[in-house]
Amino acid sequence: MSGGSDQVKDIIYINGDRRNHCFLTSGITFREFASNIPSPLHNVLLLKHDFEWTDYNYHTLLEYVEEENMQKLISADVEQFGEFCWIDFDDVNDLEELEPLEIAELLYLAHKKEPIGKPFFPLLKNKYVYLSHDDGWFNKMYYRKLQDFTGLLSKVIPYKLGSFGKKRFMLFQKTKIYPAIAKEVVNQLLPFTEDGLLIDLTNKAETRRGLEIPVYVIGSFTNTDEIIENLDELKAEAHERAWLLFDKKDQEWKWATE
């Protein structure tokens, strides 16, 4: 798999399986994820990583990160880790209670990027399962609650726009800050993820009324290279087209189809 995440930082591709709360994404990094989820991460059990500020659990023989080092993990150059897989958990003491079979399931999850049974562990009370290879290029995630994913989307798109296209020499240029996208608008967008939704931030257009971001339904892919290499063709042949519109006057986001 390619590591050219520069090519995907200005698009967001989502291939969703809403029934199983599983979403493959390209263009959303761990830092963008962790900065925009509805409730902050407290503890994460690292299944595959290359991070140094960790604690070691002798029962599972796995490393973990507690709250005090979470900001270091969020700031780390996760893309350089290669594989980066983790699940969050509630209480460090619960790690001691994991059965051999559960530890085996965790290892399988990181190795195969899919669960043997359910991706959620009652003992650990995890909300997320995060499985990535070249972070931001290809991420697979399971969400216990669908609203955590819609909550992320409502904030991560404006977040990417706020830090979008800034030139280093324009020190005093005020970065535009966009509000979160309303839940109703994200819910209109969600069904399209089942057939592979591409949000094209590269070709956003500023108008007198605000901002227009083209959105395309391009089909289901599990290989980001395939999307990047055929981007123009996929957009031209898209099953459906729509727009995410930011209305400057109303200071709110809208969803418009052709």
N, C-alpha and C positions, 0 to 999 in steps of 0.2 A: 504494500500500500504506500502511496506517495505521501511525502511530508510537506507538500507545498501549501501550507495552510494560508499563506499570503493570498493565494488565489481564491480562497473561500471566505475570507473575513468580511467581504462586502456582499455576500449572499447568505440566505438562510434556507436550507433545504430540510424538509421534514417528511419522513415516511412513517406514518402512524398506524398503530394497531390499538384502537381505542378500547376494544373489548378487554384486552390484556394489559391496558395502561402502559404499553411499550412504544417508545418512539426512537427512531434512528434519526440523528441530526448531523448536518454538516454546517459549519459556520458559527456554532455557539461553543465557545471555549469554557473550560472549567471556571476560570475567573468570572466570565460573564454569567455563567450559571449560578455560582455561589453568591455573586453580588445581587442577584435579582430574584432568587426564590423567596416565597412568602415568609418563611421563618428560617433564621440563620442555622447553619450547621453547628452542632456542638461537639460530637465525637465521630470520627470515622475509622473504620477498620480497613486497613490497606491490604488489598489482595495482590495487586501488582503495582509497583511504583519504583521511584528512584529518589525518594525524599529522605532528608537526613534528620530532621527534627522530630523523631518519633519515640514512642515508648514501646517496650516489648512485652508481649503477653506470653508467659511460659506455658500456659495450658494449651493454647491454640498454635503456638510457635508463629504467631503473626504480629506484625507491627501495627500500631494505631496512633492516631493524633487526637489529643484532647483539645478542649476549647482554647487554652492559653496559646497553643501553637497554630491554631486554625488560620490566623491571618498570614502567617509565614507560608502555609500551604497554598492559600489563595493567591499569594504574590509570587509563588515559585514558577519557574519556567517549565510548567507541566508538559508542554509540547515535546520537550527534550527527553522526557521519561521513556518515550516509546509507548509501551502499554501502561495504562493508568486505570486501575479498577479498584473500586471500594464500595462498601455499604456503610451507611450511618448507623449509629446505635445509641441507646439511651444512657446506659450506666456501665462503667468499666467492670464492675463486679459481675455483671451478667456474662461476660466473656468466660469466666471460670465455670459456668454452668453448661456451656455448649457440649452436646454429646458428640462422640466420634463421627456419627453419620452426618450431623449438621456441619462439622468442620470439613468433611469430605464434600458436602454440597457446596460450601463456600469456595473450595478449591476448584471444583468443576465449573462453577459459575464464572470464575475469572479465566479459566483455561478455554472453555468452549463458548463463552459469551452468551450463555443461555442457562436457565435453571433446570435442574432435574425435575423438580415439582414446581412449587410456587417460589417466586423470587423474594418473598417476605418471610422473615423469621420472627415468630411470635415473641420469643425470648428477648431478641435484640430490639424489637419494636421499630425496625427500620422503615423510613419513609421512601428511601431511594435505593436503587441499585445503579451504579455508574460504571459503564464498561467502555473504555475508549482505547483506540489505537491511533497514535498521532493526534493528540487532543485537538478538538476543533475541526479536524478533518473527517473523522468518523467516530461518532459517539452513539452508544446504544444505552438507553435508560429505561428503567421501570419506575413508575410512580405509584405509591400506594393509593394516593388520592389524585384523581384526574384534575381537580382544581389547583393542585400544586403545579401541574404543567401549564394550565391556562394562566395561572398567576405569573409564572416565569415568562411566558410569551408576552403578556401584557406589558411587562417592564423591559424585557431584553431588547425588543425592537427599538423603542425610544432611546435606550441606553447606548446601543450601537450607533445610533444617529448622532447622539450628543458628542461622541468622541470621534466622529466620522470625518475623514478628509482634512484634519487639522494640519496646517503647515507649521513646521518648527519655527520659521522666522517670524510668523505672525503672533508674536508673544501676547499682544494685548487684544487680539480678536476675541470677542465674547463668544464662547461656545453656546450654541443654541441648546436649550434644555426642553425636551418634549415631555408632556405628561404621559402617564400610563394609559394604555389602550383599555377602554371599558370592557368589562367581562362579556357583555352582550355582543360586542364586535368580535372578540376573540372566539366566542362560541359559534359565530357565523363562519369563521375561517376554519375551525377545527375539522369538520367533516371532509374538507378537501385534502387534509393531510393523509387520508387513507389511500389516495391515489398519487401521492408524491407532490408536495406543495413547494414551489420555489418562490421566495420573497427576494426580489432583485433590488437590493439597495444601491448597486452600482449605477443603475439608470433611474434613480429617483429624480423627480423634476420639481423645482420650486416654481410656483405660480403665484399670481396675485392673491389668490385665495388661500394658499398654504403650500402643502407638499403632496405630491402624488408618487406612490411607490407601486410599480407594476408587480403583479402576482400571477404565477402560472401554475397550472396543474400539468406536470410533465411525466407522470408515471412513477412506478416504484423501482427504486434502485438501492442496492446495498454496496455499491462501489462508487466512491466520490470521483475517482479519475474519469469514469464514464460520463458523469454529469459535466465536469469541467471541460473535457475534451470536445463534447458535443453541445455546449451550452446554447449557441445561437440557433442551431438546428432544433434543439428541444423546445426552445421558446417559440420558434416559428411554427412548430407542429403541436403546440400545447393543446390539450383536450379542452381546457377552459382558461379564460383570462379574467382577471379582476384587478381592483386597485384598493390599496389602503390609502385613505385620504386623510390628511390632517388639515382641519379647518381652522385657520388662524383666528378668525373672528370669534367662533364659538369655543376655541381652544379645546377641541375634541377630535377624536379619530372616528372615521366612518369607513364602511366597507361598501364597495360598489362593483357590481358585475356588469359585463357587457350587455 
